[in-house]
Amino acid sequence: MIKYKYKKAVPEDLDELVRTRILVLRAANQLSDTIDLCRVEQESYAYYKRALKSGEHIAYLVYNNDMFIGAGGVSFYQVMPTYHNPNGKKN
């Protein structure tokens, strides 16, 4: 029986978020396991650590029963305010 659970990511979830991010990048870009993504992994870890704390990124982990099955997130950023977007926030 499928029983989905959603959990808002916290700093303790960094390893899972980064691992999943690397898997997605490999699949989306058709990169083999031999391609070195160590720098992307390090930068992703630093990004998630900073952005989860600041609220610049919100992520959710998804579980089927207690088995991790995926993650998703939204990154927020800000540009200079405009008439149509006075606060400059984008996602």
Secondary structure, DSSP 8 states (H G I E B T S, - for coil): ---EEEEE--GGGHHHHHHHHHHHHHHHTT--TTS--HHHHHHHHHHHHHHHHHTSEEEEEEEETTEEEEEEEEE-EE----SS-TT-EE-
